[in-house]
Amino acid sequence: MKATPSTAVAQGGNASNDKISTIHPDIIQSHILTRLDGPSLASLACASSQLHVLSTQENLWQNICSSTWPSVNHARVLEIISTFPSGHRSFFSDSFPFLDPQLSRLDVNSFTLPTELISAVDIYYQDKIIYSKVEETKTSSSWFLCSPFRVDLLDLKDSVPTSIKYFGGSKDDTWLKHLEENLSLSWIIIDPTRKKAVNMSSRRAVSVQRHWLTGDVQVRFGMVMGEEERRGSSRELVDCRVVVTCGGKEGGETHVREVSMVMEDMEGKGLNGKDSLVILEGVMESGRRKKGNGNEGKEKHVEFEERKRQRKERIQRKERIFDLVCITVGVACFVTFWSAMLFR
C-alpha cells in the first residue's frame, strides 16, 4: 500500500526538517521514498532541499512509471524517456492524467508537426494489467495528414484473451455496469522530437454499450478538449475517443478485439490527421490539470454529447426552415407563372 507524506513533512516545518536531517539518506530512500506514489513523492520534494535531492533520483521515478504503466518498460519508450529533461520524472509529470484540457486558440501554422507518435497503452481490470502495447505511428505522409485520424492497436482478425469471464450476451446490464466500474485504461501519446507526452485517456470509462450489429461490448474512454471560452463566442469541443471492444462466449473468456483512438468534432465528423496532430501538440503544450473525483471524464462526455445533440437540432431546424422557404418560393413562382399564362 502506498504511503502518504505526513503533514509535518509536507509543510516543511523546521522541527521536522531537523529530525529528518538526523536520518541517514539511505534509510529515507530505501524505507520511505520507495513506498510513495508519484503525487506523494512530488509533494515531498517540495518540503526541503534535502528531500528534494533525494526525491528526484531517477531510479525512484523509473520504478513509479514502470509500476504505473507497464508499457513504458518497452525498449523504444525507455530510449525516448532517457532524452526527457528530467527523465522519468518529466515523463510522469507529462503523463499524469489531464482532467481539464482547456486550450488557447489553436493555429495550425504555429506548430511544427511531429513525424512520429508513440502510443504506450495499458488496460487494467480491477487494477491488474490485462493488456499492454506500444505502437509507433508515422505521421508525415500526405495520406495520414489528409485521412481521418485513427490509431488501431489490433488487426481485425486479432484478439487478446483475458482472465475475465464474459457475460456480455445477457440482456441484464449488470455486467456492463461491472465493466464500467472495473475496467480502466491509460493511453499515453509520446512525441519523441519535442520530448513531450500526454495521457489521452479518462481515469474511468465514460460509457459502456453493446454494438448494435455484433453484440460485442464497447467500453469508451477518452478526453473532451476545447478552447478557452471567450466572451461572445461559443466553445468548440473535440472528443478524443478511445474504444475497447470486448467479445467472447457466454461464461467463457473475455477477448479484447479492438483498441482504437479517433478524433471527432461536435458535428460527429472525424478529424483528419493534420488537425488531430495540432490538437495533440496543443494539449502537450498548454493543457491544464485540476483535482477531481475521477468522474470528470464522464461528465465531460455527457456535456459533449448534449452539446452535439443541441447543435444537430439547430442544424435540422435551419434546414427545415430553408426547405419551407424554398417550397413557398417555388409555389409562389408556380402560381405566378400559371396566372400569367391564363391572363395572356
KEBATOR-513994 format. One record per residue (C-alpha): residue number from 1; residue in one letter; x, y, z. Coordinates in pm, 1 decimal. Layout:
<atoms>
ATOM / NUM / A / X / Y / Z
...
</atoms>
This chain:
<atoms>
ATOM / 1 / M / 0.0 / 0.0 / 0.0
ATOM / 2 / K / 134.0 / 344.1 / -96.2
ATOM / 3 / A / 223.3 / 577.2 / 188.1
ATOM / 4 / T / 144.4 / 946.2 / 205.2
ATOM / 5 / P / 386.3 / 1207.1 / 343.5
ATOM / 6 / S / 294.9 / 1332.8 / 688.0
ATOM / 7 / T / 150.7 / 1677.8 / 726.5
ATOM / 8 / A / 454.1 / 1798.5 / 916.7
ATOM / 9 / V / 693.4 / 1688.4 / 645.9
ATOM / 10 / A / 473.0 / 1820.0 / 364.8
ATOM / 11 / Q / 458.6 / 2160.5 / 533.9
ATOM / 12 / G / 834.0 / 2168.7 / 565.2
ATOM / 13 / G / 834.5 / 2264.4 / 933.1
ATOM / 14 / N / 1172.4 / 2340.9 / 1090.3
ATOM / 15 / A / 1129.5 / 2078.5 / 1360.8
ATOM / 16 / S / 1052.3 / 1810.8 / 1106.9
ATOM / 17 / N / 1347.1 / 1915.6 / 889.5
ATOM / 18 / D / 1580.4 / 1892.6 / 1188.8
ATOM / 19 / K / 1457.6 / 1541.2 / 1264.1
ATOM / 20 / I / 1488.3 / 1433.7 / 901.6
ATOM / 21 / S / 1845.2 / 1561.3 / 882.0
ATOM / 22 / T / 1941.7 / 1312.9 / 1154.5
ATOM / 23 / I / 1818.3 / 1016.3 / 947.7
ATOM / 24 / H / 2066.8 / 861.8 / 710.4
ATOM / 25 / P / 1973.4 / 932.8 / 344.9
ATOM / 26 / D / 1992.1 / 562.3 / 257.5
ATOM / 27 / I / 1721.0 / 486.5 / 511.6
ATOM / 28 / I / 1497.2 / 761.0 / 372.9
ATOM / 29 / Q / 1542.3 / 635.9 / 19.4
ATOM / 30 / S / 1508.0 / 264.6 / 95.8
ATOM / 31 / H / 1230.1 / 263.9 / 354.8
ATOM / 32 / I / 1028.6 / 581.8 / 289.1
ATOM / 33 / L / 1060.5 / 715.1 / -64.2
ATOM / 34 / T / 1021.2 / 375.4 / -229.8
ATOM / 35 / R / 677.0 / 342.6 / -65.4
ATOM / 36 / L / 537.6 / 663.9 / -212.6
ATOM / 37 / D / 332.3 / 705.0 / -528.1
ATOM / 38 / G / 409.5 / 975.9 / -784.5
ATOM / 39 / P / 196.0 / 1262.6 / -647.4
ATOM / 40 / S / 317.4 / 1197.1 / -289.9
ATOM / 41 / L / 680.9 / 1187.8 / -399.0
ATOM / 42 / A / 639.9 / 1513.6 / -591.7
ATOM / 43 / S / 484.9 / 1679.0 / -284.7
ATOM / 44 / L / 763.3 / 1554.0 / -60.3
ATOM / 45 / A / 1024.6 / 1701.8 / -293.0
ATOM / 46 / C / 892.4 / 2048.7 / -202.4
ATOM / 47 / A / 938.3 / 2002.2 / 173.0
ATOM / 48 / S / 1311.1 / 2076.4 / 196.5
ATOM / 49 / S / 1625.9 / 2096.5 / -11.1
ATOM / 50 / Q / 1747.5 / 1764.5 / 130.2
ATOM / 51 / L / 1424.6 / 1585.4 / 46.3
ATOM / 52 / H / 1422.6 / 1749.0 / -296.3
ATOM / 53 / V / 1760.1 / 1597.0 / -378.3
ATOM / 54 / L / 1654.4 / 1255.3 / -251.8
ATOM / 55 / S / 1310.1 / 1266.3 / -415.3
ATOM / 56 / T / 1433.8 / 1347.8 / -763.7
ATOM / 57 / Q / 1650.7 / 1039.9 / -808.0
ATOM / 58 / E / 1592.4 / 879.7 / -1147.5
ATOM / 59 / N / 1557.5 / 524.9 / -1013.4
ATOM / 60 / L / 1263.9 / 626.0 / -790.5
ATOM / 61 / W / 1070.4 / 776.8 / -1079.2
ATOM / 62 / Q / 1158.3 / 492.5 / -1313.0
ATOM / 63 / N / 1012.7 / 243.8 / -1063.6
ATOM / 64 / I / 697.3 / 454.9 / -1025.8
ATOM / 65 / C / 649.6 / 485.3 / -1402.8
ATOM / 66 / S / 714.6 / 113.6 / -1455.9
ATOM / 67 / S / 464.0 / 8.9 / -1191.1
ATOM / 68 / T / 202.6 / 263.6 / -1303.5
ATOM / 69 / W / 234.3 / 196.7 / -1678.1
ATOM / 70 / P / 396.8 / -139.6 / -1765.6
ATOM / 71 / S / 414.7 / -37.5 / -2131.6
ATOM / 72 / V / 693.5 / 210.9 / -2057.1
ATOM / 73 / N / 929.7 / -82.2 / -1999.3
ATOM / 74 / H / 940.7 / -122.8 / -2377.1
ATOM / 75 / A / 1293.8 / -58.4 / -2507.8
ATOM / 76 / R / 1180.0 / 212.7 / -2752.5
ATOM / 77 / V / 991.4 / 401.9 / -2482.0
ATOM / 78 / L / 1281.0 / 378.1 / -2235.4
ATOM / 79 / E / 1510.8 / 518.5 / -2501.8
ATOM / 80 / I / 1281.7 / 817.2 / -2557.8
ATOM / 81 / I / 1226.3 / 883.9 / -2186.5
ATOM / 82 / S / 1602.8 / 898.7 / -2135.0
ATOM / 83 / T / 1605.0 / 1212.0 / -2356.1
ATOM / 84 / F / 1339.0 / 1394.8 / -2149.0
ATOM / 85 / P / 1475.1 / 1692.5 / -1947.0
ATOM / 86 / S / 1443.2 / 1509.3 / -1613.0
ATOM / 87 / G / 1398.6 / 1156.7 / -1744.0
ATOM / 88 / H / 1118.2 / 956.3 / -1585.3
ATOM / 89 / R / 1023.1 / 1242.9 / -1353.8
ATOM / 90 / S / 943.3 / 1462.0 / -1655.2
ATOM / 91 / F / 760.3 / 1174.3 / -1821.8
ATOM / 92 / F / 543.4 / 1116.9 / -1513.2
ATOM / 93 / S / 464.7 / 1486.8 / -1487.7
ATOM / 94 / D / 354.7 / 1493.3 / -1853.3
ATOM / 95 / S / 160.9 / 1166.7 / -1843.4
ATOM / 96 / F / -28.4 / 1201.1 / -1518.6
ATOM / 97 / P / -390.1 / 1226.4 / -1641.6
ATOM / 98 / F / -512.8 / 1557.3 / -1779.3
ATOM / 99 / L / -851.8 / 1635.9 / -1627.4
ATOM / 100 / D / -937.7 / 1975.4 / -1775.3
ATOM / 101 / P / -755.1 / 2031.4 / -2105.6
ATOM / 102 / Q / -864.9 / 2384.6 / -2196.6
ATOM / 103 / L / -651.9 / 2514.2 / -2480.2
ATOM / 104 / S / -570.3 / 2858.2 / -2607.1
ATOM / 105 / R / -692.2 / 2921.6 / -2962.6
ATOM / 106 / L / -501.3 / 2686.1 / -3187.6
ATOM / 107 / D / -323.3 / 2791.6 / -3505.1
ATOM / 108 / V / -241.0 / 2514.7 / -3749.3
ATOM / 109 / N / 60.4 / 2706.1 / -3878.1
ATOM / 110 / S / 209.5 / 2772.0 / -3533.4
ATOM / 111 / F / 316.7 / 2410.1 / -3473.4
ATOM / 112 / T / 591.2 / 2202.8 / -3624.4
ATOM / 113 / L / 402.4 / 1880.2 / -3667.8
ATOM / 114 / P / 572.9 / 1563.3 / -3543.5
ATOM / 115 / T / 681.2 / 1298.8 / -3792.3
ATOM / 116 / E / 614.1 / 1017.3 / -3546.2
ATOM / 117 / L / 398.2 / 945.8 / -3243.1
ATOM / 118 / I / 446.3 / 666.4 / -2991.8
ATOM / 119 / S / 143.1 / 520.4 / -2812.4
ATOM / 120 / A / 203.3 / 344.3 / -2479.1
ATOM / 121 / V / -124.6 / 175.0 / -2383.9
ATOM / 122 / D / -221.6 / -22.1 / -2073.6
ATOM / 123 / I / -561.3 / -174.2 / -1991.7
ATOM / 124 / Y / -644.0 / -280.9 / -1636.7
ATOM / 125 / Y / -917.1 / -490.4 / -1480.6
ATOM / 126 / Q / -958.5 / -427.8 / -1108.6
ATOM / 127 / D / -618.0 / -253.4 / -1116.0
ATOM / 128 / K / -444.5 / -559.4 / -1265.7
ATOM / 129 / I / -289.9 / -534.1 / -1610.8
ATOM / 130 / I / -467.2 / -739.1 / -1881.0
ATOM / 131 / Y / -323.7 / -579.1 / -2196.4
ATOM / 132 / S / -20.9 / -365.8 / -2274.1
ATOM / 133 / K / 120.7 / -248.6 / -2606.6
ATOM / 134 / V / 347.9 / 13.3 / -2762.8
ATOM / 135 / E / 251.1 / 134.2 / -3112.0
ATOM / 136 / E / 459.0 / 356.8 / -3340.7
ATOM / 137 / T / 265.1 / 576.2 / -3585.6
ATOM / 138 / K / 431.8 / 757.0 / -3876.3
ATOM / 139 / T / 260.6 / 1092.2 / -3923.0
ATOM / 140 / S / 449.7 / 1267.1 / -4204.1
ATOM / 141 / S / 281.8 / 1112.3 / -4509.1
ATOM / 142 / S / 20.4 / 1307.7 / -4702.8
ATOM / 143 / W / -213.2 / 1008.5 / -4666.2
ATOM / 144 / F / -201.7 / 1028.5 / -4285.5
ATOM / 145 / L / -239.8 / 1407.9 / -4276.2
ATOM / 146 / C / -546.2 / 1409.4 / -4502.7
ATOM / 147 / S / -720.0 / 1091.2 / -4384.9
ATOM / 148 / P / -938.6 / 1061.6 / -4073.1
ATOM / 149 / F / -717.4 / 1023.6 / -3765.9
ATOM / 150 / R / -728.0 / 672.1 / -3629.0
ATOM / 151 / V / -482.9 / 453.8 / -3435.4
ATOM / 152 / D / -560.2 / 80.2 / -3411.8
ATOM / 153 / L / -361.5 / -144.9 / -3180.0
ATOM / 154 / L / -511.6 / -472.1 / -3303.8
ATOM / 155 / D / -566.8 / -607.0 / -3653.4
ATOM / 156 / L / -923.3 / -700.9 / -3746.3
ATOM / 157 / K / -852.6 / -1074.2 / -3715.4
ATOM / 158 / D / -659.6 / -1046.9 / -3387.4
ATOM / 159 / S / -793.2 / -1068.7 / -3033.1
ATOM / 160 / V / -636.9 / -1086.7 / -2688.2
ATOM / 161 / P / -775.1 / -1339.8 / -2435.4
ATOM / 162 / T / -811.6 / -1227.5 / -2073.8
ATOM / 163 / S / -895.8 / -1390.7 / -1742.0
ATOM / 164 / I / -1228.2 / -1200.8 / -1725.0
ATOM / 165 / K / -1542.6 / -1411.0 / -1754.2
ATOM / 166 / Y / -1768.5 / -1291.9 / -2037.9
ATOM / 167 / F / -2134.3 / -1226.4 / -1965.1
ATOM / 168 / G / -2198.5 / -971.1 / -2236.6
ATOM / 169 / G / -2468.0 / -1177.2 / -2405.8
ATOM / 170 / S / -2704.5 / -1140.0 / -2112.6
ATOM / 171 / K / -2988.3 / -891.5 / -2152.8
ATOM / 172 / D / -2918.2 / -774.0 / -1799.6
ATOM / 173 / D / -2690.9 / -468.7 / -1799.9
ATOM / 174 / T / -2530.3 / -563.0 / -1467.7
ATOM / 175 / W / -2217.9 / -691.9 / -1639.9
ATOM / 176 / L / -2185.6 / -373.1 / -1845.8
ATOM / 177 / K / -2200.2 / -172.0 / -1524.8
ATOM / 178 / H / -1940.3 / -405.0 / -1376.2
ATOM / 179 / L / -1701.6 / -336.0 / -1665.7
ATOM / 180 / E / -1760.2 / 38.2 / -1638.0
ATOM / 181 / E / -1656.2 / 28.2 / -1272.6
ATOM / 182 / N / -1365.1 / -216.3 / -1300.2
ATOM / 183 / L / -1202.2 / -161.1 / -1641.2
ATOM / 184 / S / -954.5 / 126.3 / -1671.8
ATOM / 185 / L / -718.2 / 240.9 / -1944.7
ATOM / 186 / S / -412.2 / 460.0 / -1993.9
ATOM / 187 / W / -318.8 / 581.9 / -2343.4
ATOM / 188 / I / -2.0 / 790.2 / -2338.1
ATOM / 189 / I / 94.3 / 971.3 / -2657.6
ATOM / 190 / I / 467.0 / 1049.6 / -2681.0
ATOM / 191 / D / 627.6 / 1299.7 / -2918.9
ATOM / 192 / P / 994.9 / 1187.3 / -2944.7
ATOM / 193 / T / 1104.5 / 1508.4 / -3117.7
ATOM / 194 / R / 959.3 / 1755.5 / -2865.9
ATOM / 195 / K / 1031.8 / 1520.7 / -2573.1
ATOM / 196 / K / 675.2 / 1558.8 / -2452.5
ATOM / 197 / A / 398.1 / 1319.7 / -2354.7
ATOM / 198 / V / 28.5 / 1335.4 / -2267.0
ATOM / 199 / N / -222.3 / 1082.6 / -2131.7
ATOM / 200 / M / -526.9 / 1098.2 / -2357.4
ATOM / 201 / S / -747.9 / 863.6 / -2156.5
ATOM / 202 / S / -1002.8 / 936.5 / -1887.1
ATOM / 203 / R / -948.8 / 779.1 / -1546.8
ATOM / 204 / R / -1259.0 / 567.1 / -1586.0
ATOM / 205 / A / -1487.6 / 455.4 / -1867.3
ATOM / 206 / V / -1723.6 / 727.8 / -1989.3
ATOM / 207 / S / -1976.3 / 482.6 / -2136.2
ATOM / 208 / V / -2035.8 / 110.3 / -2192.7
ATOM / 209 / Q / -2274.3 / -21.8 / -2457.2
ATOM / 210 / R / -2336.4 / -315.3 / -2688.5
ATOM / 211 / H / -2254.1 / -284.9 / -3056.5
ATOM / 212 / W / -2579.6 / -272.5 / -3249.6
ATOM / 213 / L / -2465.3 / -530.1 / -3509.3
ATOM / 214 / T / -2216.5 / -770.3 / -3348.3
ATOM / 215 / G / -2341.5 / -759.0 / -2990.4
ATOM / 216 / D / -1985.1 / -703.5 / -2864.6
ATOM / 217 / V / -1942.4 / -473.2 / -2566.2
ATOM / 218 / Q / -1775.1 / -138.1 / -2634.4
ATOM / 219 / V / -1612.7 / 39.6 / -2342.1
ATOM / 220 / R / -1533.9 / 402.9 / -2417.3
ATOM / 221 / F / -1264.5 / 616.6 / -2260.3
ATOM / 222 / G / -1107.0 / 939.5 / -2379.4
ATOM / 223 / M / -1086.1 / 1312.1 / -2333.1
ATOM / 224 / V / -1304.0 / 1603.9 / -2439.9
ATOM / 225 / M / -1089.9 / 1901.9 / -2530.3
ATOM / 226 / G / -1191.1 / 2259.4 / -2600.1
ATOM / 227 / E / -1065.9 / 2611.2 / -2646.6
ATOM / 228 / E / -1089.1 / 2853.6 / -2356.7
ATOM / 229 / E / -1428.2 / 3021.3 / -2352.0
ATOM / 230 / R / -1431.8 / 3378.9 / -2474.5
ATOM / 231 / R / -1697.6 / 3641.2 / -2424.3
ATOM / 232 / G / -1939.2 / 3644.6 / -2713.6
ATOM / 233 / S / -1808.6 / 3322.9 / -2872.2
ATOM / 234 / S / -1914.1 / 2962.0 / -2838.5
ATOM / 235 / R / -1675.8 / 2696.5 / -2719.4
ATOM / 236 / E / -1570.8 / 2436.9 / -2977.6
ATOM / 237 / L / -1516.3 / 2090.4 / -2835.9
ATOM / 238 / V / -1328.1 / 1791.2 / -2973.4
ATOM / 239 / D / -1372.5 / 1436.0 / -2848.2
ATOM / 240 / C / -1065.2 / 1211.8 / -2838.0
ATOM / 241 / R / -1243.7 / 877.3 / -2832.9
ATOM / 242 / V / -1073.0 / 559.6 / -2713.3
ATOM / 243 / V / -1278.1 / 242.7 / -2764.7
ATOM / 244 / V / -1208.9 / -102.3 / -2619.2
ATOM / 245 / T / -1427.0 / -370.0 / -2777.2
ATOM / 246 / C / -1475.6 / -694.4 / -2583.7
ATOM / 247 / G / -1635.9 / -1017.0 / -2700.5
ATOM / 248 / G / -1649.4 / -1385.6 / -2623.1
ATOM / 249 / K / -1873.6 / -1679.9 / -2547.1
ATOM / 250 / E / -2114.9 / -1655.9 / -2255.8
ATOM / 251 / G / -1938.2 / -1776.5 / -1941.4
ATOM / 252 / G / -1606.6 / -1814.0 / -2122.8
ATOM / 253 / E / -1304.4 / -1585.2 / -2152.6
ATOM / 254 / T / -1344.9 / -1221.3 / -2245.6
ATOM / 255 / H / -1141.2 / -1135.8 / -2556.2
ATOM / 256 / V / -1022.4 / -781.8 / -2633.3
ATOM / 257 / R / -1097.8 / -744.6 / -3005.3
ATOM / 258 / E / -1035.5 / -377.4 / -3068.7
ATOM / 259 / V / -842.5 / -93.8 / -2907.1
ATOM / 260 / S / -857.8 / 225.4 / -3109.9
ATOM / 261 / M / -836.4 / 604.8 / -3089.0
ATOM / 262 / V / -1017.4 / 857.9 / -3309.1
ATOM / 263 / M / -1087.5 / 1233.7 / -3301.2
ATOM / 264 / E / -1440.2 / 1366.8 / -3352.3
ATOM / 265 / D / -1581.3 / 1720.6 / -3373.1
ATOM / 266 / M / -1917.9 / 1846.0 / -3248.3
ATOM / 267 / E / -2089.0 / 1753.4 / -3574.3
ATOM / 268 / G / -1981.1 / 1392.1 / -3535.4
ATOM / 269 / K / -1722.3 / 1415.6 / -3813.9
ATOM / 270 / G / -1380.8 / 1256.8 / -3780.1
ATOM / 271 / L / -1087.1 / 1498.5 / -3777.9
ATOM / 272 / N / -805.8 / 1441.7 / -4023.5
ATOM / 273 / G / -450.3 / 1359.3 / -3921.6
ATOM / 274 / K / -317.8 / 1714.9 / -3953.1
ATOM / 275 / D / -585.1 / 1876.9 / -3736.0
ATOM / 276 / S / -553.6 / 1596.9 / -3481.3
ATOM / 277 / L / -177.6 / 1642.5 / -3456.8
ATOM / 278 / V / -223.9 / 2014.0 / -3392.3
ATOM / 279 / I / -469.2 / 1937.9 / -3110.0
ATOM / 280 / L / -238.0 / 1679.4 / -2955.1
ATOM / 281 / E / 53.3 / 1923.3 / -2965.1
ATOM / 282 / G / -168.3 / 2191.4 / -2811.3
ATOM / 283 / V / -265.6 / 1964.3 / -2522.0
ATOM / 284 / M / 100.6 / 1877.8 / -2461.7
ATOM / 285 / E / 193.7 / 2246.8 / -2450.6
ATOM / 286 / S / -93.3 / 2412.7 / -2265.1
ATOM / 287 / G / -332.2 / 2155.3 / -2122.8
ATOM / 288 / R / -430.5 / 2222.7 / -1761.7
ATOM / 289 / R / -475.4 / 1983.7 / -1471.9
ATOM / 290 / K / -713.0 / 2019.5 / -1182.0
ATOM / 291 / K / -807.2 / 1798.1 / -891.5
ATOM / 292 / G / -1121.4 / 1593.2 / -921.7
ATOM / 293 / N / -1306.0 / 1283.8 / -806.4
ATOM / 294 / G / -1230.9 / 1069.9 / -1111.8
ATOM / 295 / N / -1570.6 / 1122.9 / -1278.0
ATOM / 296 / E / -1465.8 / 1429.7 / -1477.4
ATOM / 297 / G / -1419.5 / 1227.8 / -1795.7
ATOM / 298 / K / -1776.6 / 1100.0 / -1787.8
ATOM / 299 / E / -1913.5 / 1444.5 / -1703.7
ATOM / 300 / K / -1725.3 / 1595.6 / -1998.3
ATOM / 301 / H / -1850.6 / 1316.4 / -2223.2
ATOM / 302 / V / -2213.0 / 1377.9 / -2121.1
ATOM / 303 / E / -2165.7 / 1751.7 / -2182.8
ATOM / 304 / F / -2013.2 / 1683.8 / -2524.5
ATOM / 305 / E / -2297.4 / 1452.1 / -2630.8
ATOM / 306 / E / -2556.7 / 1705.7 / -2514.0
ATOM / 307 / R / -2384.2 / 1990.5 / -2698.0
ATOM / 308 / K / -2362.4 / 1771.7 / -3008.3
ATOM / 309 / R / -2734.9 / 1688.7 / -2983.8
ATOM / 310 / Q / -2829.2 / 2054.5 / -2945.5
ATOM / 311 / R / -2616.1 / 2152.0 / -3245.8
ATOM / 312 / K / -2774.6 / 1879.1 / -3456.4
ATOM / 313 / E / -3122.6 / 2003.2 / -3362.0
ATOM / 314 / R / -3029.6 / 2361.2 / -3453.6
ATOM / 315 / I / -2899.0 / 2249.7 / -3790.9
ATOM / 316 / Q / -3212.4 / 2045.0 / -3855.0
ATOM / 317 / R / -3435.7 / 2342.3 / -3763.8
ATOM / 318 / K / -3244.5 / 2566.9 / -4003.4
ATOM / 319 / E / -3271.9 / 2305.0 / -4277.0
ATOM / 320 / R / -3648.5 / 2270.5 / -4222.4
ATOM / 321 / I / -3690.8 / 2649.3 / -4236.6
ATOM / 322 / F / -3479.0 / 2664.7 / -4552.1
ATOM / 323 / D / -3682.5 / 2383.3 / -4710.3
ATOM / 324 / L / -4007.1 / 2560.7 / -4616.3
ATOM / 325 / V / -3884.6 / 2888.3 / -4771.1
ATOM / 326 / C / -3779.2 / 2705.1 / -5087.8
ATOM / 327 / I / -4117.6 / 2532.9 / -5113.7
ATOM / 328 / T / -4302.1 / 2861.5 / -5054.1
ATOM / 329 / V / -4096.2 / 3043.7 / -5316.9
ATOM / 330 / G / -4145.6 / 2755.1 / -5558.5
ATOM / 331 / V / -4523.0 / 2753.7 / -5510.6
ATOM / 332 / A / -4538.2 / 3133.7 / -5546.2
ATOM / 333 / C / -4338.7 / 3117.9 / -5869.2
ATOM / 334 / F / -4560.5 / 2836.3 / -5999.2
ATOM / 335 / V / -4881.9 / 3028.5 / -5920.4
ATOM / 336 / T / -4742.4 / 3348.0 / -6071.4
ATOM / 337 / F / -4637.0 / 3163.8 / -6387.8
ATOM / 338 / W / -4976.9 / 2999.3 / -6442.6
ATOM / 339 / S / -5163.6 / 3320.8 / -6359.0
ATOM / 340 / A / -4959.7 / 3495.1 / -6622.6
ATOM / 341 / M / -5035.5 / 3216.2 / -6873.5
ATOM / 342 / L / -5410.3 / 3226.4 / -6801.4
ATOM / 343 / F / -5441.5 / 3601.9 / -6847.1
ATOM / 344 / R / -5218.5 / 3622.9 / -7155.6
</atoms>
